[in-house]
């Protein structure tokens, strides 16, 4: 698990309609996970509506589960 040295803000009017730092983080994480599983992947896409909250500075798993609920 990684640690964020900065916060990833959630702004509904931005996250849902254009590229955002938190969206890039989610997609990069998916690509990294799949490559670790030896699955060939070039990119990932994320629906901005699936991102519910931002991520504060730090490393708590609960923040990730809040930002990306099931």
C-alpha atoms as one frame of an Amber mdcrd trajectory, in Angstrom:
protein
   0.000   0.000   0.000   1.235   3.475  -0.802   1.224   6.717   1.121  -0.002
  10.008  -0.288   2.141  13.044   0.445  -0.668  15.311  -0.738  -4.468  15.181
  -0.813  -6.537  14.248  -3.855  -9.511  16.580  -3.968 -12.958  15.540  -5.103
 -14.991  18.140  -6.943 -18.178  16.647  -8.381 -18.415  19.204 -11.179 -14.858
  18.367 -12.292 -14.488  14.676 -11.468 -17.630  13.685 -13.364 -16.910  15.688
 -16.530 -13.167  15.945 -17.089  -9.848  14.397 -16.195  -8.817  14.785 -12.555
  -5.898  13.830 -10.327  -7.977  11.380  -8.287  -9.312   9.770 -11.482  -5.763
   9.387 -12.779  -4.720   7.824  -9.459  -7.546   5.281  -9.628  -6.780   4.322
 -13.229  -3.028   4.095 -12.623  -3.738   1.871  -9.614  -5.914  -0.474 -11.680
  -3.261  -0.743 -14.394  -0.536  -1.389 -11.803  -2.602  -4.073 -10.061  -3.398
  -5.888 -13.302   0.233  -5.803 -14.419   1.244  -7.262 -11.031  -1.206 -10.098
 -11.791   0.581 -10.679 -15.152  -2.389  -9.388 -17.139  -1.453  -7.400 -20.226
  -3.165  -4.007 -20.101  -2.439  -0.665 -21.756  -4.846   1.649 -19.940  -7.859
   1.841 -17.645 -10.953   4.021 -17.655 -13.000   5.136 -14.665 -16.508   6.541
 -14.593 -16.238   9.760 -12.563 -19.575   8.962 -10.925 -17.910   6.041  -9.165
 -15.577   8.352  -7.251 -17.491   9.571  -4.208 -14.969  11.470  -2.055 -11.434
  12.792  -2.172  -8.450  11.249  -0.455  -6.701  13.120   2.348  -2.960  13.056
   2.903  -1.846   9.778   4.491  -2.269   6.039   4.091  -5.534   4.862   5.665
  -7.339   2.104   3.776 -10.693   3.379   5.091 -10.276   6.553   3.018  -9.921
   4.503  -0.161 -13.037   2.508   0.691 -14.939   5.762   1.269 -13.786   7.293
  -2.018 -14.546   4.118  -4.016 -17.508   2.349  -2.366 -18.698  -1.037  -3.591
